[in-house]
Amino acid sequence: MKAIQIFKYNKQDISATLVEIAKPAIQADEVLVRIKAAGVNPLDNKITRGGVKMLVPHKLPLTMGHEFAGVVEEIGSQVQGLSVGDKVYGLMPTIKAGAFAEWAAVPALILAAMPAGMSYTEATSIPLTALTAYQALELMQVQAGKTIFISGGSGGFGAMAIPLAKARGLVVYTSGNAASRERVLALGADRYFDYRTEDYLQELKQVDYVIDSVGGAELSKQMKLLSSGGRIVSLNGMPNGRFARSFGLPKWKQWLLSLVGLSLDRQAKRVGATYDFLFVQANGSQLKRITELIEKLGIRPTISKVFTLEEANEALQSIDKSSSLGKTVLTLE
């Protein structure tokens, strides 16, 4: 079968290779999925550059890709609740990846039925961003009626995070580019800040929760938004010791990341808040709950660009060079 693989990490060259490899055999707890579409994400380029090898030491060569939508073609002997022909979608296990291929052997527990009425291209754009937002809200143990600031609300992450936060009864503030104001407000955001002309730190009172999707200096700025007892989760900040322990990393990595994340822990502590780093995990039961919400609210993802599997390098270059308001997808139909 055709697949897109990397054979080594390379900080300067993010290109991958189109190869012919054997069609995967499934284990008892897996299903064979005929991939119809796969989402392309900044995470893919980060992996190629070796940016996550401290957290996730992939075995090379690695078949790329995490998000997928497709059709069940074969079912393992221990799998229940799925049938051949089911339309499913999901996020591949962190250590495994493998969505940039014609077929994938997938643990049944990470799968959910595709949202009703969605195409494969639309469905594959959901799992990573939606699960990230869902897990961030779970980690912070959010309570209805409280306030949250979500940075970068005009991008693909915001398109899922904002309605999920509103569904939990939160008052949602967010930021992004001026052109996206009306679209993002229509998602349910209570207030929108143009990052070029408006300073949310000057205009907002303290908030209970923050989801940071930017990192760097912006993360430190968002710390100042938090009220005493507040929680902030970063998707692009530095991992800390608490994350390393919860992620099950070896003791030496726990020690190292405790030092790496100490500055952010201290920044949060100075305002009486708590800092956490999040690396999204595959979770079929959470994805099923997300699917129910998507169907209930009528959420439709925005697709920016569609490439074929053979054009995977063009897709990877595209997301590396520019930020998009919609999803970039590989189609295998």
Secondary structure, 3 states (H helix, E strand, C coil): CEEEEECCCCCCCCCCEEEECCCCCCCCCEEEEEEEEEEECHHHHHHHCCCCCCCCCCCCCEECCCEEEEEEEEECCCCCCCCCCCEEEEECCCCCCCCCECEEEEEHHHEEECCCCCCHHHHCCCHHHHHHHHHHHHHHCCCCCCEEEECCCCCHHHHHHHHHHHHCCCEEEEEECHHHHHHHHHCCCCEEEECCCCCHHHHCCCEEEEEECCCHHHHHHHHCCEEEEEEEEECCCCCCHHHHHHCCCCHHHHHHHHHHCHHHHHHHHHCCCEEEECCCCCCHHHHHHHHHHHHHHCCCCCEEEEEEHHHHHHHHHHHHHCCCCCEEEEECC
